[in-house]
């Protein structure tokens, strides 16, 4: 078999065989096939797509390219959640303890920030001393003991995806439905949970910018999940504005703790309740209304917050900061950002705001850069709010005052005003919980 012939076939819009997909994934993972040939194939897939069978087969080949986590030692129903990436998206910190407090088993591997989007592992490390690297035995034991453990992704989980993702990032082939679907589902399948809830973000801060593409992606991932025996649901949620008010690692942990206390922003709370409800639904099969009541109850009676405390304690983190969020170290420079206009806020470009938080130090400009955990943005105003010129619309937190001016310039280009009132944005557009056939 030759890579050249596989590229030619896909370039001509033909369907690849299982053997051809295996040849490409195995060869690329081992380093036998060079980046330039894989780049050409990715671009051919980008333009000509893949059918359902090709996408599922590609996903499984990628899932089997490295370690597959064995969760059979966990007693109970394992459930995982994955977001396609967003700004201010701290939902895992809220949803995972809620579901664990209701009996779901969360054996979760999370990622670090990528581009303008944040990552759960960085947020957890902002708690201080929180250990995100555990042996497989310690990981399983903690889930059996307290129902929840969140760690960084094992180095050899879906290595084919690791290489392909880095190549897609620099060859303009990220936003392809079969490539995103196989990338995400290969990792979720290799991570082993029997139920999977996907938060497919749509809008300016997401990889999928349109609702139609997001629905297509969501359905494809649900189909793949069911095709390999995993109960899978996908929620399509709004990432046209950042979620909640806080962007940046410790600022987001504080907002997550407040949400678990029942005092979170309405948009964040609504999305988290919807995600947690669907996770409980997949685990228990109970009617969704009942699942939602259980979720609201776990927030109200404090059991979800207590589960977060238990996890932080078990993983060596500073529990005192969960009990009293004033103990999180504060950024030395905090600056108000004022509106340059009067009017209703019509749109806040989530991607640009995410980039502002990276400029302030909350993310990495390049791989391996250190993170300033206390850096970020608090949005005082959001889409739909009326502001007068000179009103504070945001607060920048940073350790480096020299970053403020460029972040502020970009931030101002992210805000679009209107003279007319703006309708409240929809937060959850659709829930797909059945395979297409
Ligand atoms: N997240 C992933 O893990 N992979 C993609 O392709 C896009 C978002």
Boltz pocket constraint, residues with backbone or C-beta under 6 A from the ligand:
constraints:
  - pocket:
      binder: B
      contacts: [[A, 83], [A, 84], [A, 85], [A, 165], [A, 174], [A, 179], [A, 180], [A, 181], [A, 183], [A, 184], [A, 207]]
      max_distance: 6.0
